[in-house]
Amino acid sequence: MKPSALLSQNLDAGRRACILGAVTAGVMVTGAFAQDLVAYLLVAIPAIVPLFLWLQAGAAGIPVLPAASALFFVYYAMPLLRSDIAAYSSEQLVAATSTVGIFLIAASAASWPFLSWVRRESQKWSSNAVSDKQLVRLVFVGLAGGIVYHLALISGWLDWLGTSIGLVRSVMLTLTSITCYLLGCARASRSLVGVRWALALAGIAALILLALSNLLMVGGVMNGLAAVLGYVITAKRVPWVGLGLAFAILSVIHAGKVEIRRAYWLPHTQTLQQSSVLQVPGMMADWFTAGVGALASGSNETGVLERTSLLHMLLLVQRTTPGFIPHLEGQTYAMLPSMLVPRFIDPEKPQSQSVLNLLSIRYGLQSAEGAATTTIGWGMVSEAWANFGVPAVIAIGALFGALCGALMRLSVGAAPLSLPMFVTIASSLIIFNLELDFSYLMVTLLQSIAAVLVCALLPHLLKERRRVSIGARPQLR
């Protein structure tokens, strides 16, 4: 498999101009339907800036920040197309969207040095680490491992891990996302065809269904997104038909999630009434049936795109802080050092969701009891405003942009199946979850990178150990 031209070569000026022009035109046309055009443009224009900078730098490497900015557009600009946003005044909407715009501009400015630095591409990472035959083997081993892990988790076989289950979960979820990425690469390179492709497709379908068995959608969505990224990076084209089918399925399960959770979860918790592998097929069938019924009857409260909104959270924070609720003065960021300590060292360390729960309780969206069982996403922009206002928005935006810039630089010249690419993909999947707070993002990101590095070093360690064993000779006494 040859390295993707998208990663190793720059796009010509004509193609870059077409991409930027098409995206800009689409964003501007969509703005005609916004409830407040000024507020819409305050997010839309800064969201295009990272794409412009990436294209100007030659469109080399993975466009991590442009992709993240596109999600910011979905989470903060698209809600302005809905009628219920009219409940807020124009001043409130402009204040909120300008804050998001400031965050994106700070991120773009911080990422630019990483794109503008001249660097010789390392030949070490310009070729793939495995052959096509090894790639197929890794895909099937990874799928089998991910399926076994989920089966063990559902069956309760991992309960003996106690508080260490969080670390194991982070490692296994990273490995399964990398496996799905490899599957996309293998399919794009035509290494998976015929019977092998059918088996791999069945494997990833089983993996996604098992990831959805806790009735939370994020795990299954991330696995599917990883496979799409692998395909796009290797094939240099977007599978629009597959994406359309995936969106349709996602819309159905999103529509039915409220009813299915009410039926299978214990009251006021995110815990299944009965955790059993045998109930998974029936539960998935009930979920799909509930979703189709909700869409057919029109009882679905919100669609998939309507669900992706963090603008209301920012409006809530800005309306009450600092007028009624004082700034946190960095309290949420102070949790990060203790959250980075492994739980086996400090069993009393804060949970990863501690910041999100603190914000939910502070702003009256949840009680302490409710926060113990349900987590509400806030995002880094709302968290930054709740701490220090605009200065924190600029600082966190710059840190976010620098992180994305470093990942984009890391992927320049890297083959689809190289260690830098694995680190970039695993990190990008974490970054794309905009509902996380800064501390949660950093903890999950470091755990994912560590998992990738361990998996990359393990074969070398085993090989070295084997050499030592073979080279050892018994001494005569």
N, C-alpha and C positions, 0 to 999 in steps of 0.2 A: 504494500500500500504506500503510495507516495504522499508526502506531506501536502496538506491542502494549499492550493494556490492562494486562497483567501488569507492564509496566515503567513506565507512565505513571500508573497509578491504584493506590490501595491496595486490598487485599482487605478485604471487610467482616469485622467481628468474628466473625460466625458461621462463615464459611468458614475463617478462621484457626484458630478453636477446633477445627473438625472435622479440619483437617490435622494440628494438633499432637496431638489425641487419637488419631487413627488411627495416626500414627507411634509414639507412646508405647505404645499398646496392642500394636502389632505387635512392638516391641522387647521388651516385658515377656513376651509369650507365648513368643517365641523363647527367652528366658532360661530357661524351664522345662527346656530340653534341654541346658543348659550343664553341662559337667563340674564347674565351680566357679562357683556363682551369684554369690558375692561378687566374684570377679575379673571376671566378666562385667559386673556392674553398674558396676564402677569405670571401665569404658570406655563402656558403653552410656549411662549418665546424662549424663556430660560431652559425649558425641557429640550429644545432643539439645539441649543448651544453645544452640548457635549457631542452630538452627532456631527456638527459642523467642524469642531476641533479634531475629532477622530478622522474624518474624511480629509481634512486639510493636511493631517500628518501622514497621509498615505493609506489609511484604512488597513493598517497592519495590526495583527493580533486580534484578540477577542474584544468586541466593543462592550465591555462590562458597564461602564458609566452611561453610554448612550442607551443601552437596554434598561438599566435601572431608571434612567430619566424618563423613558417611555412609560414605565410603571408608575412613576410619580405623576405623569400626565393622566394616567387612568385613575389613580387614587384621588387626585386633587382637582383636575380640570374636568374630567367627564361628569362628576356629580353636578356640575353647573348646568348640565343639559337637562336635569330633572326638574320637574315642576315644584317638588317639595322644598327646593332650595330657596324659593321665593319667600319663605318665612323669615329669612335673614335680610337685613338691610344691605344696601349697596356698600355702605361704609364698612360693615363687618366683613363682607365677602372680599372686598379689596384689601383690607388689612390682613386677612388670612392668606389669600393667594400671593400677596406681595411677600409675606414671610416665607412661603414655599419657594418663591422666585429667588429670594436672597440666599436660601439654602443651596439651590441648584447652581447659582452663579458662583458661590464660594467653592462648591465642589468642582465646578468646571475649571476655575482658576487654579485650584490645588492639583488637578490632574494634568494640566497642560505641561508642566516641566517633564513629566514622565513620557509624554508623547513627543516632545520637542528635542529631548536629548538624543544625540547621535550615538548609536551603539552598533558595534559589529555583532552580527548574529552568531551565536555560539554553534559550532558544528556538532557539539556534543548532543544537542537536542534537536537537530535538524532532520533526524531520521527516527522512525518509530522504534520503540523499545522491544516490540514483539512482532513476529511474523503473522501472516493471515491465519495460518493453522493454529498457532498459539492463541491468537485473538479469539477464535471460535471456542477453543477449549476454556479460556478464561471466562467467556460469556456464560457458558453452561455451568461451570463450577460456581460462578458468582450468583447466578439465578438459583441454583440448588441451595447454596448457603443462605441466601436471603429468605427463601421459602422455609427452610428448616428453622431459621431464627424466628420468623413470625409464628410458625406452628408451635414452637416451644414457648413463645411468649403468651400465646392465646391459651395454651394448655396449662400454664402455670409452672412449667418445668424450670423456669428461671427465677422463681421466687426466692430461692436460697441465696441469690446474690444480694438481696437486701438493698441498701442504699447505693451499692455499686452498679445497679441496673442502669442508672442514668448514663454512666460512662460507656457501658457495653452497648446501650441503645445508640449513643452518638456514633460509636465506631461502626456498628452494623448498618446504620442508615447511610453513613458516608460510603461504605463499601457497596451497598445496593445501588446508590445513585451513580457511582462510578461504573458498576456493572451495566446499568441501563444506558449510560453514555457509550460504553464499549459496544453494546448491542446496536446502537444507532450507527456507530462507525462501521461495524461489520456489515450491516445491511447496505450502507451507502457504497462500500467497496465491493459489493457482490460476493462477500465471503459467506454470507448467509442466504442461501437460495433453496428452493425446493423443500424437501423434508426437514432439513436443518432449520430453515426459516420458519416453517410451521411449528416445529418444536420450540424454537426460541420465542415465537409470538405467544404460544400457549404459556410458556414460562413467565414472561413478563406480565401477561394478563393475570396469571395466578398470583404473582408477586404484588401487583397493584391491588387486586381484590383483598388479599390478606392485609395489606397496609391500610385499606379502608375498613377493616373489620372492627376497629374501635369507633367507627362512625365519625371520625375526623378526616377531612379531605386532604390536608396538607401533604401527608406522606405519599399518597397515591399520585397527587398532582406533580410533586417534585420528581418522582421516578419517571413519569411520562415526559416531563420537561427535559430531563437529562437525556433521554433517548432521542428527543427531537434535536437537542443541541449537538449530539454526536453525529446525527445524520446530516444536519445543515453544515457543520464545520467540515465534514469529509466530502460530501457531495457538492457543496457550494450552491445548493438550491433549497428552497423551502417547500416541504410537502403540504401544499395547501389543502389537498383533498383529505389527507390524514388529519390535519389540524381542524378542518371543518367538522369531521366526524367526532374528533375528541371534544370539541366545544359543545356539540350537540349532546353527547353523553354527559359531559360535565354539567350542562344546564339541567338535565333530567335528575341527576343525583343531588344537585344543589336544591332543586325544587322539593325533593322528598325528604331532605335531611331533618327538618323539624318534626315531621310525623314519625319517622323511623326512630329518632332519638327518644321521642316521648314513649314509644312502644318498648324499646330495648334497654334504655338507660335506667338506672336507679333514680328515684326522684331527687332533683336538685344536685345531681352529680354528673360526672363524665365517665362513669363506670358502668359496664354492662351488667345487667341483672344475672346473666349466666355466661361465663366465659368458656366456650367450648368450640372446638374445631368443627364439630358436626353441625352446629347451628349457622355457620358462616354461609353456605350456599343458600339456605332459606332466607337468611337475613338480607343477603344481597338481592335476591329476587324480590323480597318485600320492598326493599329500598327503591329499586327501579320501578316497580309497580306504583309505589306511592308518588314518585316523581312524575311519572306519566300522567297519573290521575290529577295531581296538582296543576300541571300545565294545561291539561284538557279542561279542567273546571275553572281555571283562572284564579285559583285560591292561593297561588304562590305569591308571597308577600314581596319578594325582591328577586330580580334575576341575577345572573352571575356578575354582570358588569355593575349592577346597582349595589351588589354586596361589597365590591371593592371600593370603599370610600373611607378615607381618613380625614376628609375635610371637616366633617361634623365634629370630630374629636378636637381638631385645632380651633374651630369656632368656639367650642365649649371652654377650652382653656383660656383663650384670649378674652372671652366675655367675662370671665371670673377672676383672672389673674393679671395684675396684682390688686385689682379693685376690691374683691371680696376674699380671695384666698391668696395669701402671700406666696412669693416665689420660694421654691425649695432650697435655693442657695447651694445647689450641687449635691443634695442628699442622695439622689439616685445614682450619680456617677461615683460617689464614695463607696457604693456597694461593690464595684467592680473588683477591687483587689481581693476581697474575701470570696467572691464568686469564682475567682480563678484558682483557688486552692482546691485540690482534689478532695472529694468527699471522704475518702478513706483516711485522709489526714485530719480533716475537720468535719466530723459527722454533723455538726451544728451549722454548717455554712448555709447562707441564704439559698433558697431555690432559684432556679433560672428565671422564673416568672415573677420574682419578688418586686421588681420595679413596676411591671405592668399592674400587679395587684395593688401596689401602693397608690398608683395614680387613680385606679378605679375607685378605691375607697375614699381617697382624698377629695375627688370630684363628685362623689355621691352616686356613682353608677352601680356600685356593689357594696354589700356588707362584707364584714370579715368572713362570715360563713360562706357567702356566695363566692368570694374570691378564692376560697380554699378548693373549690370544685370547678370553677369556670374562669377562663382567662380572656380578657378583652384586649385586643391589639390597639396600641396608641401610636406607634411610629416615633422616629427620632425627632421630627420637627416639633410635635406637640410636647414631647419630653423636654426638649431644649428650651422651649418657651416657658414651661412650668418651672424650670430651674433658674434661669437668668434673663429670659427674654431674648432680644435680638442678638446680644453678644454671644450667647450660647448657640443660637441658630447658625451664626457665621462660623464659630469654632468647630462645631460638630459637622457642619457641611464641608468644611475644609478637610477635616480628618477623613470623612467618608470619601471625598473626591481623591485624596491622596491614596487611600486604600485601593480604590477602583483603578487609579492610574498605575499603581504598582502591579496589579494583576494584569492589566492590559500590556504593560511593558514585559512582564514575565512571559506572556504568551507569544510575543513577536518572534517569528522564526521557529517556533516550537512545533514539532510534528503532532498530529492528533493523538498519538499513543505514546507521549513522552511524559515524564514526571511533571515538568512545569505546566503542561496542559491539564493533567489530572488535578493539580493543585488549583489551577484557575477555574476549572469547571466546578469542582466541589465548593470552592469559595463563592463563586457566582451564584450558585443555587441558594446559599445562605443569604447573600446580599439581596437577592430578589424578593425576599420576604420582608416587605416594607413595614409590616405591622410590629416588628420587633423593636425594642428599645436598644439603646447603644450598648449597654452592658450585656444583655442577652445575645446581641449580635456578635460581640467580640468573643464571648465564652464559646458559643456554638461554632464560630469561625475557627478559633484555635483548636478546638476538639476535632473538627473535620480535617484541618491541615495535618494535625498530628496523626490522625488515622491513616491518611494517604501516605505520609512519610514512613510510618511503621510498615505498612503493606509493601512499600517500595524497597525498604531495607531488609525485610524478612528473607527474601530469596538469597540475598548476598550473605546474610548472617548464617543461613543454613548451609550455603555452599562452603563458607569458610570453616564452619564446624565440621563439615564432611571431610574437608581437606586435612584438618587436624587429626580426625579419627583415622583416616587412611594412612596419613604419614606417621602415625604413632607406631612404635615397634615395642613389643614386650621385651623387657630387659631380663637377661638370664642372671640368676643369683646362685 
